[in-house]
Amino acid sequence: MAKRDYYEILGVSRSAAGEEIKRSYRRLALKFHPDRNPGDRQAEASFKEVSEAYEILSNPDRRRLYDQFGHEGLKGRGFGFHDPADIFRDFFEGLGGSIFGDFFGMGSARAAGPVRGRDVDYRLEMSLEEAAFGFRKKIEYFRRGTCSRCGGGGSEPGREPELCSACGGSGRVRQARQSLFGTIATEVPCARCGGRGRILRDPCRDCRGEGTVEENVEMNIEIPPGVSDGLILRKQGAGEAGLRGGGAGALNLHISVRRHEVFERRGDDIHCDFAVPFTLAALGGAVPVPTLKGEAELKVPPGTQGGEEIRLKGKGIPHLHGSGRGDEIVRVVVETPVNLSSRQKDILRRFAESLERHNSPSGPGLFQRLRRLVRR
């Protein structure tokens, strides 16, 4: 029997955002949940179907494969569905509890209590200079915030929710289950009120009783000096609104530093290659080199060899949340002149003839050493 389209199962369009898919899944999962439909095989089958559809469409990679190739694109990919406890735990997270949490000892939070809001992730891309010295920026992102019309209560203004008669406002009910070990009594979220402890007779028209609405947020953020690629900065209280008086989640800023065309960062030091004429390397001297802030004078000692490194103290990355800075390490690349004129070649030949053994940094020349080895 051919599988139904996952978008059709969840009742969303193919362009639906992740948050819309999540809301639809929660609504349908609550509708078909076995605890609300005891003994109903059709509801149980629908619940599994809804959970499978959400499992695929909530994962960007799996959703991309499904959009391109349909159900066939998911075969042989090694995709397994979450353990049912994980699916139910995710579903009831917004209600503050878990059927399987109490049953398997994975937590005993009361469903009617406060629930902290979810975190929001934001990727912040920047240059190496910005990462080194910090900056301020206005960012924009979407989150679910507290509904201004109902203040997060979920009811129309002036209409208070009623105490649930099934659970007495606790949001939990005791349930007896038969097992191999006999009758086991567990506490589960109240099916009548969905674990809220209250019944919304007149849901808020703006948030439809959820207590939160999607909102666009503009925020000025300040990035401290010294951040690095892959670092996560957390701004508490800037994430999604909590439920039933729970605190807001955090805004997680994922730092992404673009590759620099000159410098490579290693810890708080920066490295670069810098080419100098062979005459400067031989005679020594000073030459301006680039740094993260303008230029600095690089003193090249006489007789500097290609590949040698010269350290510029304090020209690297500031230490995050500390004092001082790293260094800039310049790797010297000795340039060999090209396109020589006849006169220049003649000068170099005479110069080469004037060289003696003590002029070589490694002692006798390689050719002479090889000749001695051959003679042995």
Rosetta blueprint (number, residue, H / E / L):
1 M L
2 A L
3 K L
4 R L
5 D L
6 Y H
7 Y H
8 E H
9 I H
10 L H
11 G L
12 V L
13 S L
14 R L
15 S L
16 A L
17 A L
18 G H
19 E H
20 E H
21 I H
22 K H
23 R H
24 S H
25 Y H
26 R H
27 R H
28 L H
29 A H
30 L H
31 K H
32 F H
33 H L
34 P L
35 D L
36 R L
37 N L
38 P L
39 G L
40 D L
41 R H
42 Q H
43 A H
44 E H
45 A H
46 S H
47 F H
48 K H
49 E H
50 V H
51 S H
52 E H
53 A H
54 Y H
55 E H
56 I H
57 L H
58 S L
59 N L
60 P H
61 D H
62 R H
63 R H
64 R H
65 L H
66 Y H
67 D H
68 Q H
69 F H
70 G H
71 H H
72 E H
73 G H
74 L H
75 K L
76 G L
77 R L
78 G L
79 F L
80 G L
81 F L
82 H L
83 D L
84 P H
85 A H
86 D H
87 I H
88 F H
89 R H
90 D H
91 F H
92 F H
93 E H
94 G H
95 L H
96 G L
97 G L
98 S L
99 I H
100 F H
101 G H
102 D H
103 F H
104 F H
105 G L
106 M L
107 G L
108 S L
109 A L
110 R L
111 A L
112 A L
113 G L
114 P L
115 V E
116 R L
117 G L
118 R L
119 D L
120 V E
121 D E
122 Y E
123 R E
124 L E
125 E E
126 M E
127 S L
128 L H
129 E H
130 E H
131 A H
132 A H
133 F H
134 G L
135 F E
136 R E
137 K E
138 K E
139 I E
140 E E
141 Y E
142 F E
143 R E
144 R E
145 G E
146 T E
147 C L
148 S L
149 R L
150 C L
151 G L
152 G L
153 G L
154 G L
155 S E
156 E L
157 P L
158 G L
159 R L
160 E L
161 P L
162 E E
163 L E
164 C L
165 S L
166 A L
167 C L
168 G L
169 G L
170 S L
171 G L
172 R E
173 V E
174 R E
175 Q E
176 A E
177 R E
178 Q E
179 S E
180 L L
181 F L
182 G E
183 T E
184 I E
185 A E
186 T E
187 E E
188 V E
189 P E
190 C L
191 A L
192 R L
193 C L
194 G L
195 G L
196 R L
197 G L
198 R E
199 I E
200 L L
201 R L
202 D L
203 P E
204 C L
205 R L
206 D L
207 C L
208 R L
209 G L
210 E L
211 G L
212 T E
213 V E
214 E E
215 E E
216 N E
217 V E
218 E E
219 M E
220 N E
221 I E
222 E E
223 I E
224 P L
225 P L
226 G L
227 V L
228 S L
229 D L
230 G L
231 L L
232 I E
233 L E
234 R E
235 K E
236 Q E
237 G L
238 A L
239 G L
240 E L
241 A L
242 G L
243 L E
244 R L
245 G L
246 G L
247 G L
248 A L
249 G L
250 A E
251 L E
252 N E
253 L E
254 H E
255 I E
256 S E
257 V E
258 R L
259 R L
260 H L
261 E L
262 V L
263 F L
264 E E
265 R E
266 R E
267 G L
268 D L
269 D E
270 I E
271 H E
272 C E
273 D E
274 F E
275 A E
276 V E
277 P E
278 F H
279 T H
280 L H
281 A H
282 A H
283 L H
284 G L
285 G E
286 A E
287 V E
288 P E
289 V E
290 P E
291 T L
292 L L
293 K L
294 G L
295 E E
296 A E
297 E E
298 L E
299 K E
300 V E
301 P L
302 P L
303 G L
304 T L
305 Q L
306 G L
307 G L
308 E L
309 E E
310 I E
311 R E
312 L E
313 K L
314 G L
315 K L
316 G L
317 I L
318 P E
319 H L
320 L L
321 H L
322 G L
323 S L
324 G L
325 R E
326 G L
327 D L
328 E E
329 I E
330 V E
331 R E
332 V E
333 V E
334 V E
335 E E
336 T L
337 P L
338 V L
339 N L
340 L L
341 S L
342 S H
343 R H
344 Q H
345 K H
346 D H
347 I H
348 L H
349 R H
350 R H
351 F H
352 A H
353 E H
354 S H
355 L L
356 E L
357 R H
358 H H
359 N H
360 S L
361 P L
362 S L
363 G L
364 P L
365 G L
366 L H
367 F H
368 Q H
369 R H
370 L H
371 R H
372 R H
373 L H
374 V H
375 R H
376 R L
